[in-house]
Amino acid sequence: MNGLRRTSVCAAAVSAAVLSVVSPVSAAPAQIQSQPDSTQVNRPFERLIVGYKPGTAEASSDSAASDDVRGKGKSVHRRMSSGAVVVDLGAKTANADNTIQAFRNDPKVAYVEPDLLMQPFADPNDTEYSRQWDLFEATAGMNVPGAWGSTTGAGVTVAVIDTGYVTHSDLAGKVVAGYDFVSDSARARDNSGRDSNPADEGDWVARGECGTDALGNPVPAADQASSWHGTHVAGTIAAATNNGKGIAGIAYDAKIQPLRVLAKCGGATSDIADAITWASGGTVSGVPANTTPAKVINMSLGGQSSCSTTYQNAINGAVNRGTTVVVAAGNSNADVANFTPANCNGVIAVAATGREGNKAFYSNYGSRVDIAAPGGETRRGTDTPGTVTTPENGIWSTLNAGATTPGAENYKPYQGTSMAAPHIAGLAALLVAKKPSLTPAQVKDLIKTNSRPLPGTCSGGCGAGLADAAKTVAALDSTPPSGGLENTTDVAIPDRGAAITSSITSTLSGNASATTKVGVDIVHTYRGDLVIDLVAPDGTAYRLKNSSSSDSADNVVATYTVNASSEVAAGTWKLRVQDVYSGDTGYINSWNLTLR
């Protein structure tokens, strides 16, 4: 901000606003966030996802849905686990505004959005523990060996929603039954749609085979070999350790559940959403029940869009079932707010750092990033894209030498937020293995609270800092969390306006703790404007932060400790925020509460 601070709200107005009664958040359903439409999409798509309102015939009857879709000149491809239907447009297009508007005008429809193809978030370039600086180096490593004396991930399954799995001896015995969710047989390359075999059939593509971009350029711009992306991600999480070969996995006693969603030209939102549901123990029509549900999901994938209702519903379901969802922030050196599913509520969004501890040149950034982890740099930012000039600075992991179909197993360095995310998924597995009762909110809070300052620089925001595995795991012994709860619904903070609240309801018995933790993540352009309180169920307010005309920094990302031992834990707790100066705006991104 330039110039002097603006006039504050008068004391009487502040008092009145603070004491005003606000209806509980649960009194009305949350507004659906802005949906991606074809004006936001810079690549072709060929299907829509349509969600019908509960109670309508189309929401439960396939024939009714089919009739409705046919009446709009299209056909139903299939119904999703969420109850939404996937609608065929008949051909690839970058503009389906008329069809989208027809569904939006239908009072029976809750939402409609393109079934976008997501892409792996990695820059594949073409074994051995000494090369794994990302685990142990003092400057920018994640201090993983210091955690192994306490936990190695035993008993935890991590779902890798990716390209599937190609056999590798360093992952032998680590893989539990997964599933192939690629519903398009042409892209799947296995002569079938969905099936129980999550084998990676290769994602190689010829130049222009995936269509053209918004400027008419071929996609991809050049022939691309198979990435074996999911296998590289899996190795970082759980490769065998102390076996005399290859690399060390972060949670090396955890299990990997490969879920294939990415194939030729990427992966469909509808397939990825169903994979999220199934991985976390939810029901997906036509797919057998998951007998080994995952406590952690890794998604090193995404695309440029707002968070869709389809993704948010699937993620909400997973989190409610107790599964921590970790997502790569993306590799466009842009604000993660514009990339999904990393911009969805309830996930842990991960930015990438290089060996010197700076934000990797390609990594997305922004206030919605939760944490940073090593993603590597196999080249310098000024080097020719596609070249490998600094392989020693990449993330080494399990891979395959096949250019198209699987060949000999090997190890190679990759760079990308795709490589950073599995570092956090592995750390989450270490935490849950040590304390199985941890909620996703607690896992997220532990990782953020026990990070260390980024050794280098990050313009734009890289979350709470660089994840520290040893410190985070040790925190379970010193301050074991329980009763952790989270609200990830965005709440706008009016500029120099009335106080707003966000609510969390607890059912814990007894009293809260003398060291109750309140984790706050507020996006704001001048945090000195803000007054923040925790309001107990009986209306008692605990001041967390006062306003300050000299604090011009952006955002409030902090954990506050409150002596709430006199308060009954059960009931509705509120985070109350008021902007008392004019000229800046923001919103509550999320907050969490650990009562004991």
N, C-alpha and C positions, 0 to 999 in steps of 0.2 A: 504494500500500500504506500502511496505517496501522501505527504502533507500530514497535518495534525489529525488526531483521532476525532471522530464526530461526537456530538452531544449524546450523553447516555439517557436512558429512560429514567424519569424521575423516580425518587425513592418510593413514593406512594404507589406508582404504577407497578414497580417491581414487586412490592409487597402483595398487591392485589392479584397479580398474575401468579405469584408463587403459591398463594393460598386458594386459587381457583380450583374447582372440582373438575376433573377430567374423566370422561367415561373410559372404562377399561378397553384395551385394544380388542379384546374378544367380543365386544358388543356388536361389532359388524365385521364382515369378512374384509380382508385386505384387498385393495385395488390391484388388479392385474397390472404388472409392469408393462411398459411400452413394448410392443411385440415387433420382431424383425419382419419387415415386409420387403417386397422386391425393390423398393427404392433404396434399401440399405444393403442389398446383396450385389456384389460385384462379380459373381460367377453364376453360371446356369444351374438350375435345379429342375427336377421333373415331377416332384410330388409336393403335396401340402399335408400338414397335420391339422386336423380339425377336431376340436373338443366341444362336445355338446353339453348343454347345461343338465345337471342332475334332474331327474324326473321326466325328461323328455323321452319320447319313444326311441329317438335316434341314439340316445345314450346307452340303451340296453339291447335294442333290437337291430340285428344286422340287416334285416330286410328293410326296416324303416330308414336306416342310415343310407343303405344303397339307393333307395328310392329318392331320398333327399339329394344325394350327390348327383344321381343321374338327372334329376330335374335341373341341375345347374350345368349340365352338359359334360360332366366328368364321371369317373368310375371309382369305386372303392378298391384299393389295393389290398388292405387288410385292416384288422382292428388291433390296437396296441394293448399292452397290459394295463395301461391307465384308463382304458375305455375310449380313448380318442381313436379316430379312424385316419388311416393314411390314404390320401386321395391322389390318383394318377391324373396328371395333366395331359398325358398323351404324347408329350415330347418335351425335350429340354427347352427351357426358356429362362431369360433373365428378367422377364416382366410378366407377372400374372396378376397385375393390379385389379383387373376386372373380375376375375374369379375370386380373388381374395375379398374384394369389396362385396361380392354377392353373398359370401358366407358371413361377413361382418354385419350385413344388413338383416340377416336372418335372426329373429329373436330367440331361436332355439340354440344358437351357437354361442359358446362361452369364449372361444378364441380360435384363431386360425393363423398359421405361420408356415413358411417354407420348410420343407424337410431338407435342410442344408447338408451338404457333404463336408465333414470335418477332415482335416489333414493332420498327419503326424507333425508335432512340433519339434523337429530336429533338423540339423543341417548335416545329413549323412556324408561323411568324408571317409575316405579310406586313409606275457599276459601277466598277470604278474603284479604282485602286491607292491613292489618297489615303484611301480608307475602310478599307483593310486594315491597321488598327492591329495586328492579330494577327501580322503579319509583321515590322514594323519598329519599333514604338514601344519606347522604352528601358525603360519600367516593366514592362510585361507582354507585350510582343511576343516572338516566338521568334527574333529576330536572324537571319532567313532571308537577307536580302541579303548578309550577310557570308560566306555559304557559296557564293554563286553564282559567284564568281571561280574556284572550285576544281571544282565539279561542278553539273550541272543535271539529272541523272537520265537522261542519254542511255543507251540500250541496256537499260533496265529496264522490265519490264511490271508494273504494279500491278493486281491483280484487285480490283474493287469489287463485293463480294457484297451486293446491295441490291435496289432496285426496278427495276433495269434502266437504260436510257439513252434520253433524249429528245434528238433532234438539237439541237445548239447550235454556232453558228459559232466560239465561243471554245474549242471542243474538237474542231473539224474537223481531221482528219488525225491526231488523237491516239488514236483508238479502234481497237483490234485486235479480231479476231473473238472474240465471247463466246458465251454460251449462255443459253437460258431453261430454268431448272431447276424451274419451277413445274409440278408434275405434275397438279394439279387444274384442269381446264379451266374450271370454274365460277368459280374465284377468279382464274384467269389472264386472263380477258376476251379471249382471242385465238382462241377456238373450237378450241383444241387443248391438249394437255398440253405435255410438253417438246418443244422445237424449237430450231433454231439461231438464232432471232431474239430477242435480248435487249431488244427495244424496250420501254420503259416504257409500258404500256397504261393507266396511271392506277390509283391505289389509293383513289379516292374511295369513301365508304361513307355510307349513310343511317343515321340514328339507330336503334340497336338491330339493325342488319343483321348484326352479328357475334355475336348472342346476348345473354346477360346475364352479369354477374359473380356472385361468390359471394353477394352480398347481394340479387341479383335485379334490379339496376339495368341498364338497357340499355347495350350496348357497340356503338358509341361512345355517349356521352351526348348528342351532338348531331351533326348532319350534318357530314361532313368532306370538304373538297375534296382533290383529288390533291396529293400533297406533292412529286413529282418529286425525291424524296430522294436517289436514287443519282446524279443529275446534279449536285446541289449538292455532294455529297461528291467527285465526280470533279473538279469545277472547283478545289476547294481543293488537290487533289493535283497536277494537271497542266494547268490552263488555259494557253492560249497566252500568252506574255509578250513584251513589246516588239513587239506587233502593232498598237498604236495604238487599242486598244479594250478594254473590259471589265476583267477582273481579272488578276492574276498568279498562276500556279500555283507551288507550292513546288518541285516537281520538274518544271519545265515542258517538259523534253525527254523525259520518260518517256512510256510508252504506258499507256492505260487499257484494261483488259479487263472489260467489263460483264457481270456474271452476275446474272440475274434470279431472285431467290428470294422477294422480298416482293411481294405483290399485294393483292387485296381481303382484308381482315381479317388480314393478316400473312403469315408464312411458316412452313412446316413444318420441324421439326428434320431430318427425313430428307432433304429437298431441300437444306437449307443444308449438311449434312454432305457430301453428294455434290458440291456446288459447291466446297467446300474441297478435296476430293480431286482433282477435275478441274482446278481452277485451278492446283494445284501440280504437275501432270503425272501424277497417278495415273489409274488406269483406272476408268471408270464404265460399267457394263453398259448397252448401248443408246445410248451417247453417243460420237460420233466422238472420236478422240484430240485433245487440245489441242496444236496445233502451236506455240503461243507461251506456254509455261507461265510463270506469274508468279513472280517472286522475292519479291514482297511481296503480302500479302492484307490488305484493309481490310474489317472487319465493324462497321459502325455500326448494330448491331442487338442484340437480346437479350430476355430474359425472366427472370422470377423463378423460380429453381430452382437446385438443386445442379448441378454439371457432370456431364452424362450420359456414360456410356460411349461413346455414339454420337459426341458431340462430341469427347471426348478422343481416341478412336481416329483420327478424321479429322484433328485437329490434330497428333497425334503423327506421322501419315503425312506431313503437309505439312512439318513441321519437319525430319523425317528426310530429306526430299527437298531441303532447303535453302531453304525458303520461310519468311520472317518473317511471323508472323500478328499483326496489330494489331486490338484490339477495344475498343470504347467501353465505359466502366464502367457507364453507365446514369444515368438522370435522376430517381431517386426519393429523392435526399438520404438514402441509406441505405447500409449496409455492402455493398460489392461482393461480399463472400463469398457472398451469397445471390442473385447474378445471373449468369446464364450467357449466352454462353460466356466472359465476362470473368473468371469464377472458375476457368477451366480452367488446367491446367498448360501451360507452354510458350508462352503468348501474352504480348504486351505490353498490359497493361490501362491504359487512359488516362482520367484524370479531367479535368474541365473547369475552367478559370479564367476570370474576367471581366477587364475592361479595367483594373481597379485591382490585379490580381494576387492577389485572394482566390479561394478555391474558389467557383465559381459556385453560386448558392443551390440549384440543382436537382441538382448533381452528386453521384453516389455517391462513396464514400470508403472507406478501410480499408487494412489491411496488405497486401492483395492488389493494390492499385493500384501500378503500376510507375513511372508518370511522369504529370505534368500538362502540359496544353497548352491554348492558348486555345480556349474553346468559346463565349464570348460571352454576353451577357445583353440580349435585346431588350426586356426589361422588368425592373423591380425585383422582388425577391422578394415584396414586399408589395403589388404591383399585381395587378389582377384577372387571373387566368389566361386566356390567349388573347388578351390585349391586347398591343399593341406601343407602348410608351411611350418606349423608348430605342433606336431602330433603329441609331443610330450606334455602339452598343456591341455589336452583333451581328457575326456572321461573314458577310461578303458573298461570294456565289459565284453560279455559273451556275444558272439556273432556267428555268421556263416559266410563262406567264401562264394556261394553260388550267385551268379549274376542275375539269374531269373529264378529257376527252381533250386531247391536246396542242394548244396554241395558239401564240402568238408567244413567241419566246425573250426572256428578260429576266434581271435580276440582283436578288436579294433577300437580306436578312439573315435568318439562322436562328440559333437558340441550341441548345446540347445537347452532350453528350459525343459525339454523332454528328459534330459539327463539330470536336471536339478530336482524335478518332482520326485523321482524314485528315491532320492536321498531322504526326503521328508517322509515318504511312505514307509521306508525302512525304519526311520526313527519312530514313527507312529507305532509300527509293529513291536519295536523294542519296549515301548511304554505299555502297550496293551498286554504284552506277554508278562510283564512284571506286575501289572495291576489290571486284571481283566474287567473290573467294574468301571473303569474310566469311560466317561461319555465322550463323544466327538468334541463337544465344547471344551471339556477339560484337556483333551489331547492338544487341541489347538492353542489353548491358553498356556499350557506348559511349554510348548515349543516356542511360542512368542516371548513369554516372560523370561525364559532362561536362555535366550539368544545372547550373542555378544555383538558389540558395535561392529559394523562393517569395516574391515581393515582399510579399504580404499574408499572410492567415491561412488555415489549413485545419484545422478541428477534425475529428479522426478519421483523418487520414493521406491525403496526396496523393502518395505515392511518393517518389522521390528528389529531386523539385523540379520546376521549370519547365524544359522542354526548351530547349536553346540550340543552334540549328542551326550557327552559325559555329564555336562552340567544339568541337562534336562532330565536325564535318568536319575541323577543324584537327588534332584528336587523331590522325587517321589518318596525318598526316605526322610528328608528334612521337613517338608510341608506337604504331606499326602493330602491331595484334594478329595473332597467328597461332596455330593450334592450339587455339582456343577451344572448350571443351566444357562441357556443362551437364547437371545432373541436376535435374529438376523434380518428382520424386516426393516427396510429403510423408512425413516421418519424425517420429513423436511423440517428444518429449523427456520422459522420466519425471521427475516432481518428486522432487528429492533422490535420484536413482537412479544406476544404472550408465550409463556413457558409451554413446552410440549413434553409429553411423556412417552416412554416405551415400557411395556410391562412384561414381567416374568412371574409365573405362578409356581410356587413350591408346595410340595406335599410332604416335606420332611417333618418328622416329629421333633419335639423338644425345641430348644432355643438355637438361634444362630450363634456363630463363633465370635470370640473377641478379635479374631483375625479374619473376619469375612473379607473376601476378595471381590472387587468390582473391576472387571476388565472393560475398558471403554475404547471404542473405535469410532471416532467422529471425523467426518470429512468437513473441513471448513477453511475458508481463505484468510481468516484472522482469528486465531483461537483465543486471543485476549478478550474478545467480545463475549465469551461464554461463561455462564455460571452453571455449575453442574451439581446436582444433589442426588443422593440415593434416598428414596422414600420407602420406609418400612410399611408393612400391611396395616399398622395402626395409625399411619399418617405422620409418624416421626421422621423428620428430615435430617440427613447427615450430609454436611457440605463436603464435596469432593474437590471442587475447584472454584475459586473466585475469579472474577473478571480482572483484567489488567490492561490498561491503555498502552503499556509498553511491550506487551508480548505479541509481536507481529507475525510469529511463525504460523505455518499452516497446520491444521489437523490436531486432534487430540488422540494419541494412541498411548494409553497408559493403564496400569493396574493400580488401583487404590486399595488400601487396607482400612477397614472400618471396625471399630469395636461395637458390634451389634449383639453382644451377649445378653442384653436385656430384652431382646425381641424374639417373639415366637417365630420360628422358621417358616411355618406353613402360612400360606396366603399369597397375595399379590404384591410383589415388590416393583417399584417403578424407578427408572432412570429419568430424572427431570432436568431438562436443559432449556436455558433461556439465553437469547442473544440480546444484550443490553446496549449495544451500540449500532449505529446504522452504517451501511456501506459494504457489508460482506455477507455471504450466504453459505449454507452447508446443510448437512443432514447427519442423523445418527446412522452409521453404516451397520453396526452391530454392538452388542454388549453382552457380557456374561457375568454370572454371579455364582460364587463358591461360598456357600453358607457354613460349611464345616470341613 
